[in-house]
Amino acid sequence: MKTRSIWTLALVTVFFGSLQACETKPKTVKTEESALTKNAPSEKLAAIQTYTPAILKAARESGQLIVLHFNAPWCTYCRKQKSAWDNIVIDKKFSDVNFIQADHDTNKALEEEYGVTTQSTFVVFRGKDDPSKYRKASFITDEKEIRGIIELAIERK
């Protein structure tokens, strides 16, 4: 009985001692600034906007480059593309690009307007371009390939 009481007391002491350790103020750890924030003025970074007719209209009227991505939550290619898109939109060289994401399942009329026949497709064009100048790509998951297509469109102004 004494042995059990001693072990119980030891466990309670360790448990409550660890709780007290959790309540102490954590040490401040100095970390280096990330490459994105270090010495960077508050520059506009691109963001992925969810499609609405008003957002697309404003982007088209701006005359800037638009990347219209049709995706679906159930699409494995779309899920693979997500990390590439997340990295691309925070790259400063794409800060003037309008990234718009449209749901493949609910925007069939929009897909038809842009000649899209499948999910995981992105259309790259200037806001006021004729539809014959649109560039489309489907099922590309490699970030370098996606970047290359967008960079080529930027260069061609």
Buried (B, 14 or more C-beta within 10 A) or exposed (E): EEEEEEEEEEEEEEEEEEEEEEEEEEEEEEEEEEEEEEEEEEEEEBEBBEBEEEBBEEBBEBEBBBBBBBBBEEBEBBBBBEEBBEEBBEBEEBEEBBBBBBBBEEBEEBBEEBEBEBBBBBBBBBBEBEEEEBBBBBBBBEBEEBBEBBEEBBEEE
